[in-house]
Amino acid sequence: MRELRNESSARTPRVLASSPGGQPPRPPLGVTFRVGSLSPRERNPRMDALASVSDIRKALAGYAVPDTRRGVMLFLLDLALFLAGIATVLFAPGWGLQVLGSLVAGLKGATLSTIGHDAAHNSFTRSRRLNTLIAVVSLLPGLFNYKLWVYNHHAIHHASTNGKHRDAYTPLSKEEYDALSPLGKLRERFFRAPSLLLFGPYFILERWWSDKFFPRRHMPAQVQRAAWPYFGLLVGLLVSYSALLLCAPLYSSQTTSLRALFLGLILPFFVLHSVFSLSVYLMHTHPRVPWFKGRPDINGDGRQELVTVHLNLPRWSSALMHNVFNHAAHHVHPAIPCYRLREAQTKLNEMLGPYAVSVPFSLALVRDIQRRCKLYDYENHRWIDFEGRPTTEVLALSVRREQLTS
């Protein structure tokens, strides 16, 4: 940690390649390329002193207190709103209200997934059995396999955040991209294109179908065995619920079979995964967030609070999303329930100071991230475009030190 404290007093090196027009690339939102004289913060290293991992976890431990009553109320409210959306699809008069009900079901399905995420961490209530029940039920609207969720999220994502493994939006290197077939390159460009409509297709194809619905051969044998019963549960639910929707004209005069199937299942599923995918993307993709070839050094450049983004939302909208974008605090201490994350994130930001990757949410931010974060230069730790041109400054502190001394 001594090196991490000292690094802040050094200049950021001139590492950016020029754009084709001879001009340096425009800094991304929330990032300043410092190539001139030292800033006041850089002249005073103590301003950038970074607290140790253990000190930060101790400071946040006081927020890791589940409240069973509060958790159950949040779960029941979200479940009721989700079911109300489906009921609106089936019984409300006219397309307008039915589409609105479908969108509400999709959005509440996404927030239910957040509740399922917390419950799977055993942080939502004080009861382990109740947490498991809430997790399984909350993950059903997204057709997430509970056991595969736990395996992918706990054993892989949290254990090696932003490492080079199967995860959402893990960036390719330029060499990996160049080695793809023309179709593979087109696929990569398609999913990295600056469009909000592509988050859903990406997550459904690349994450849900590949890793979160039924067991795959690359998974450990014990995980496969544990996941098959939950796959059976999802198939049974999908078949019975689809049949219920197709029979809608038998019990509702306000819809048809195909309309009920589309608005009651397909559209909410797409909205849920679109919102979920966008959230996951923004949590770990940013011009100030590094990625790593192997398992990151969780006490160095790969510290959880340095590779996770805090998206600052107004209190009311953050509450509607169950504070999901206060994500850095969750990665530092996964036992903190979502209803205490905002306060924990505030404390974390105070401790991190300038090291906190905390930015206000906006559509302009999303577009800027999508435009800059295409491929990743794992050697120099910076984002690059598909032609290999740098779009951000060097990110990892250790790489900056090496360049300064070379």
Buried (B, 14 or more C-beta within 10 A) or exposed (E): BEEBBBBBBBBBBEBBEEBEEEEEBEBBBBBEBBEEEEBEBBEEBEBBBBBEBEEBBEBBEEBBEBBEEBBBEBBEEBBEBBEBBBBBBBBBEEEEBBBBBBBBBBBBBBBBBBBBBBBBBBBBBBBEEBBBBBBBBBBBBBBBBBBBBBBBBEEBBBEBBBBBEBBBBBBBBBEBBEEEEEEEBEBBEEBBEEEEEBBBBBBBEBBBEBBBBBBEEEBEEEBBEBBEEBBEBBEEEBEEBBEBBBEBEEEBEBBEEEBBBBBBBBBBBBBBBBBBBBBBBBBBBBBBBBBBEEEBEBEBBBBBBBBBBBBBBEEEEBBBBBBBBBBBBBBBBBBBBBBBBBBBBEBBBEBBBEBBBBBEBEEEBBBBBBBBBBBBBBEBBBBBBBEBBBBBBBBBBBBBBEBEEE
